[in-house]
Amino acid sequence: MSMPEFEEAENFPTRMDDLAKAKVEVWNGLYFGALFPQVDLHALLKPISDRLSWFPFEKLKFRADVSADYDVKANWALYCDNYLEGFHIPFVHKSLNRVIDYHAYETILFPGGNLQIGIAKEGELTFNIPPTAEDHGKQIVAYYYWIFPNMMFNFYPWGLSLNIVQPQGKDNTKVSFLIFVADEEKYNTGAGSDLNRVELEDEEVVESVHKGLQSRLYFRGRYSPKMEKGVHQFHQLLETAMHNS
């Protein structure tokens, strides 16, 4: 708009002289930014939009007082590995295991991410899913969506916990829990209760695994076809992204 003393410059201004712009888009009331976008946001999140078209996104309100950042002394990819498998739930998350039926746990893959569905045990708080929805009749306590490489959308009957995993170096990770509540009366109940405790339980496991990987005796194992489909998908996407970078 203004550049003093450039009157004699030839072919000025051009597009290369413009200020840099960041891509910003809105999805269901949430703002997403990207410096160098490589994917279409709405296409990437379409599986969420399609399956949860009935979810009250318009009622979500950000709660800064219960949102938090966590510092994890481990590689960011290990944190994602942990999120993407349900193996550890009965052993690490005792309180969550009392709510979720581990044997009914399901992982569904889609391009660019996956969904883990938590089915409730008898008597637990579940979503009120309308008859027109794909999951009508299912007793679901949580939808756990992971979007490559570092976003987790955790939907509960009370709202959404949006988790952002940010590498801080090879051995350190910052995880931001952004809490959006749609129903205050249900907040902090069911599978979405005491998220701070669940996070600290995950941190302990992930940091322990990070130490174990340093052992000279460590060697990679096999993937569980049932419980580690998401982990396998993550590793494939990561390998492709590294190859193309």
N, C-alpha and C positions, 0 to 999 in steps of 0.2 A: 504493500500500500504506500510505502514511503522508503526511499533510499537516497539520501542526499549525496551529492557529488558524483553521481553515476550518469550524468547527462551525456557524456562522451563515450560511454561503454557501448560497444556494438552488440547487436542482438540481445539486448537486455530490456526487460527480464524474460527469462525462460522458466519452464516448469521446475528446473533444477534449482532455481533461486528462491522458490517458495519455502515457507516454513514447513517443517515436518508435521505430518498429521498422523494421529493414531486412529485406527478403526474402532468405532464404538457402535454396538448394537444392543437392542433391548429384547429380552426373551421373557415373557410372562412377568414383566415388571422388574426383572433383574438386569443390571447393566454389565456388559462384558466388553473388555477392551483388548486390542491386540496390536502390537507394533508392526508385525509382519505376518498378517493372517495367511494361513495355508489351507484352511478349510472353511466351509460355509457353516456358520454357527447354527442356523435354524435346521439345516439338514443333519448336522451332527446330533442335535438334541431332539430330533423328530421322534425317535423311539419313546422318549419321555412324554412328549406332547401327546402322542397317539394313545399311549396306554393310560396316562393320567389326565386325560382331557376333562375329567370330572373333578379334579383336585382344586380346592379353592385358592388358587394362586393370588387372586385379587385381595384376599384377606390377610396375606402374609405381612407381618410388621417386623422390621429388624429390631433385635434386642441387643444393644451394645453391652448392657450390663451382664449378660450371661454368655456373650461371645468371648473367645479367648484365643491366644496364640500359645503354642507349645513348642519347646525346643527339644528335639530328639537327637540323641548322640548316635546316629546311624545314617547309612546311606538312604536317600529318598526312595530308591527302587525297592528296598526291603520293606519300607513302610507300606508301599502299594501291594507288594506280595502278600503281606499279612492281611490287608483289607480284602484281598481278592480270594481268600480261601476260608471256608467255614470249619476246617479241621479243629482249630484252636478254641472254638466257642465253649464246648463243655468243660475244657480244662483251664481256660484262662478267665472266662467271663461267667462266673457262677450265677450271678444275678440275672444276666441276660439269658442264660440257658434255662432258667426257671420259667421264662416267658415264651421262648421260641422252641418249636418242635424241631430238633436237630435233624431227625430222620426225614423230615419233609422239606428240608432246605433245598432250594433249586437255583441254578445259575443259568441264565439265558444270554447268549452272545448275540451281538449285533455289530455292524461296521463301526469301528471307532470306540467301542466300549462294551459294557455288559451290565446285566441286572441280576442281583441276588435277592430272592424273595424270602422273607421271613414269615413262616406260618405259625399262628398262635397255638399255644396249648389251651386246653379247656378253661374257659372263664376269663381269659385275658382281654384287654382292650384292643379292639381291631378297627380297621377302616369301615365306614359305612359306604360300601361300594354299590352304585346304582345298577338297576337291572340291565341297562344298555351297555355296561362296561365289560371288557374282556374277562375281568377277574371276579365278576359277580358270583356270590356264593362261596368264595374262598375266605377263610378267616386269616387275613393278612395283618401282621403287626407292623411291618416295615418293608419299604422298597429301598434297596441299596443300589444306587446307580453309580458306576465308575465310568468316567470319560477320559480317554487317553489324552495326555499322559498323567495328569495330576489333579483331576477334580472328582470329588465324590458328592453326589446329591442323595442325602439320606432323608427319605420322606416318612414321617410318623403321623398318627392321627391328630397330633397337635400342630404339626407344621413341618419345617425343613431345617436340617443342619447341613449347610454347604461347607465342605472341607476343601481347602486348597493346600496342596503339598508343594513346598518350595525348597529346592536344594540350596544349602548354604555352604557347600563344599563337599568333598568326597565323604566326609564322616559326620556331617551335621545336616539337619533338616528342620525347617520351621513349618509347622502345620497350623493353619488358621481355621478355627471353628466359627463360622458365621451363622448365628441362630436367627431364624425367622419364624415367628409364632402366628398361627392362624386361629387357634382356639386356646385361650388362656386357661380355661378350666381343665383341659386335658394335658396342659404342659407338664413335663417332667414325670410322665406316667408311662407304663408299658415298656416296650422295647426302647423307647427314647428317653428313659429316665436316667438321671445321674450320668450324663455323658462324660463328665470330668473323670469319674472313677474308671469308666470303660477305657477312656483314652490313656490314663496312667497304666492300666493293665496292659494295653497294647504296647506302650512305650517300653515297658520292662522286657517284654518278649522280643521286640524288634532290636533293642539294644543288645540283648543277649545273643541273638542270632548274628548280629553284626560282628561281635567279638569272635563268635565261633567260626565265621568265615575266614578269619585270619590264621586258623590252624593249618599246619602243613598236612594234617590228616583229612582235611575236608575235601570231599569230591561230590559233585552234583548228583542228585538222585533222579528218580522217575516222577512223572506227574500222575496224580490220581485222576482217572477219567471222570469221576463224579464230583470231587470236591476241589479240583485245581484246574478246571477248564478256564477260569478267569485268569489265573496266573500264567498259564500257557499262552493265552491270547496276548497278555501284556508283554511277555518276552518276545513273541513274534512281532508285535507292533514296534517294540523298542529296537529290535534288530533291524527292521526295515527302515526305521527313521534314522538310525545311525549310519546305515549303508548309504542312504540318500543324502546325508548331510554333507 
